[in-house]
Amino acid sequence: MLHWKKYRPIDWALVAIAVFMPFLPLVDHNGGHINVLVNAGIYMMLAIGLNIVVGFAGLLDLGYAAFFAIGSYTYAMVASPQFGLHFSFWPMVLISAFVAAIFGVILGAPTLRLRGDYLAIVTLGFGEIVPQTFLNLAKYTGGPNGISAIDQPKLFGYHFGLNPLPYYYLVLVLIAFSLIVANNLRTSRLGRAWMAIREDEIAAAHMGINTTTAKLAAFSLGASFSGLSGVVNASLLTLVSPDQFKFNVSITVLSMLVLGGMGSLPGVVVGSALLSILNFFILPQASNLAATVGLHIDFTSYRFMLYGIILVAVMLFKPEGLWGSEQRRAELKESDITKAENAEYEEMPRETV
Amino acid sequence: MAFFALKNVTKSFGGLVAVKTVSYEVQPGQIAAMIGPNGAGKSTAFNLVTGLYVPTSGEIEFNGQSIGGKKPDFVCKLGIARTFQNIRLFAFMTAVENVMAGRHVRMGAMLWDSLLHTPKQRAEERHVREKAMELLRFVKLERHADDYAHNLPYGFQRRLEIARALASDPTLLLLDEPAAGMNPREKEDLMELIRAIRDRGTTVFLIEHDMGLVMNISERIAVLDHGEKIAEGTPAEIRADSRVIEAYLGKSA
């Protein structure tokens, strides 16, 4: 059901920007800008995927970059001189997503009994193990050098080359697809099951929800989105190496969710767009600007300090995120009230309690 | 074969025996109850039935099938639904979403349907929403369909939990202290509701402290004390049982 009155002007602004995006290259001919947007788009897909795991199902995953790595390497191994294989890009988009989904199940299965902090630590471990494995399996993965000269996609005889424009449209299409699928999931039987598990796992199980399969579905579906972005990433850079998938990638994507609002799809879009703009555009520009006035400061190296400041500010002033869901807002507000009530209770003289 | 029966069920936690060789049978179409002082093992018995705990020994039978030690979602699928002593609603889902979530086990949408919102999935969602609204009307909460469960008054939350449990079309409904914290007026309504549930064809098995309510609506009562069943019978028989009086009021000097 649509409630038109519920839409604020800022919602319409977001829609207007989204509608404008396909026409942007007609106005902005700067290839550098387009390249920045492609990178931002890859992160947006990652954020949409992680949101399924963390936002919808409430499973805190700190090793999400592992699936990004698996997606990237899957494509790299079968579409490069590494093994002399040159599989076509398009079916590999689906196959890599599928491979990442399988690894989502494999890495998700041992963590099923864990929750909260414990789950976070184990997934953090997985996030470190996977790039390390790619580093050490040098025979297959090229070790620290990674795999290079990865094939770029071809479409109806058109070669994707160094021009980022075709990638731009590819990423736009994939993001639109991801958003539709993620929204479908949210408003379905499975999405409701995730929400129920997030709210109360025991009650969910008593309503007939198989919590094992529902959680594994969250892990694998979330992972499949990073498989998609992995393929695009590998073919765009024509190079994959283990250092592209370090912990900072997982943290960056998670920060995007926190900034925009966990569980809210517009929030994910806004959060990832803002952090990417900061990351790929504002910080390098600021460094250039500083250089022109004779200051040699590399602002990009202050990236994580800035993330920290932004996240702390969001937590203080808008804990549900810039574009948080109504649900999460209610939840956070409630915990404040509960806290206040508890404080009151504590202050009461013991005899009257 | 019994519709529902506990057969010599025992549950011990380390050295503590919470439920000791309890046997009890519930006939279809009955309103049955289990009573007993605090810590008598009533809730543990429920948790054994719904698969939260695994019995140390003994059998739990439902429709001729042994369900002791089976997972909660499996037990629910077979047709046993429950409510909880300390309400466990999905606090930040709306009332109607809570009931729809309760329908999960009777829905057929597969992963593919959820991903793509196939026509079959959409038809099912519509149907489930209607069914959920019907249940909300049944417990007189239709006006609160779009409110978060958390924001409902206490008595409403209890009724919403019942609606959510009924959504899976159970043949046996377990109510864990449904009248806890209710005022006399709400208790009246609850009794009416429980009778209406039975009249829909669902057998009701409840745990309760409130003697007035239990004696009023139950057809068969088991009394638990220190994990053991000390009496079983009709309300009149229970009222006259000396061991029950002793358990509740203590031995006369």
Chai-1 contact restraints between the chains, C-beta under 6 A:
chainA,res_idxA,chainB,res_idxB,connection_type,confidence,min_distance_angstrom,max_distance_angstrom,comment,restraint_id
A,V181,B,L115,contact,1.0,0.0,6.0,A-B,restraint_1
A,N184,B,L115,contact,1.0,0.0,6.0,A-B,restraint_2
A,N184,B,H117,contact,1.0,0.0,6.0,A-B,restraint_3
A,L185,B,S114,contact,1.0,0.0,6.0,A-B,restraint_4
A,S188,B,S114,contact,1.0,0.0,6.0,A-B,restraint_5
A,R189,B,M107,contact,1.0,0.0,6.0,A-B,restraint_6
A,R189,B,A109,contact,1.0,0.0,6.0,A-B,restraint_7
A,R189,B,S114,contact,1.0,0.0,6.0,A-B,restraint_8
A,L190,B,S114,contact,1.0,0.0,6.0,A-B,restraint_9
A,R192,B,A101,contact,1.0,0.0,6.0,A-B,restraint_10
A,A193,B,H104,contact,1.0,0.0,6.0,A-B,restraint_11
A,M195,B,M93,contact,1.0,0.0,6.0,A-B,restraint_12
A,A196,B,F90,contact,1.0,0.0,6.0,A-B,restraint_13
A,A196,B,A101,contact,1.0,0.0,6.0,A-B,restraint_14
A,E199,B,F90,contact,1.0,0.0,6.0,A-B,restraint_15
A,E199,B,A91,contact,1.0,0.0,6.0,A-B,restraint_16
A,D200,B,R88,contact,1.0,0.0,6.0,A-B,restraint_17
A,D200,B,F90,contact,1.0,0.0,6.0,A-B,restraint_18
A,A203,B,R88,contact,1.0,0.0,6.0,A-B,restraint_19
A,A205,B,P72,contact,1.0,0.0,6.0,A-B,restraint_20
A,A205,B,D73,contact,1.0,0.0,6.0,A-B,restraint_21
A,H206,B,T50,contact,1.0,0.0,6.0,A-B,restraint_22
A,H206,B,P72,contact,1.0,0.0,6.0,A-B,restraint_23
A,H206,B,R82,contact,1.0,0.0,6.0,A-B,restraint_24
A,M207,B,A101,contact,1.0,0.0,6.0,A-B,restraint_25
A,M207,B,G102,contact,1.0,0.0,6.0,A-B,restraint_26
A,M207,B,H104,contact,1.0,0.0,6.0,A-B,restraint_27
A,G208,B,D73,contact,1.0,0.0,6.0,A-B,restraint_28
A,G208,B,C76,contact,1.0,0.0,6.0,A-B,restraint_29
A,G208,B,K77,contact,1.0,0.0,6.0,A-B,restraint_30
A,G208,B,H104,contact,1.0,0.0,6.0,A-B,restraint_31
A,G208,B,V105,contact,1.0,0.0,6.0,A-B,restraint_32
A,G208,B,S168,contact,1.0,0.0,6.0,A-B,restraint_33
A,I209,B,D73,contact,1.0,0.0,6.0,A-B,restraint_34
A,I209,B,H104,contact,1.0,0.0,6.0,A-B,restraint_35
A,N210,B,D73,contact,1.0,0.0,6.0,A-B,restraint_36
A,Q327,B,F92,contact,1.0,0.0,6.0,A-B,restraint_37
A,A330,B,F92,contact,1.0,0.0,6.0,A-B,restraint_38
A,E331,B,F92,contact,1.0,0.0,6.0,A-B,restraint_39
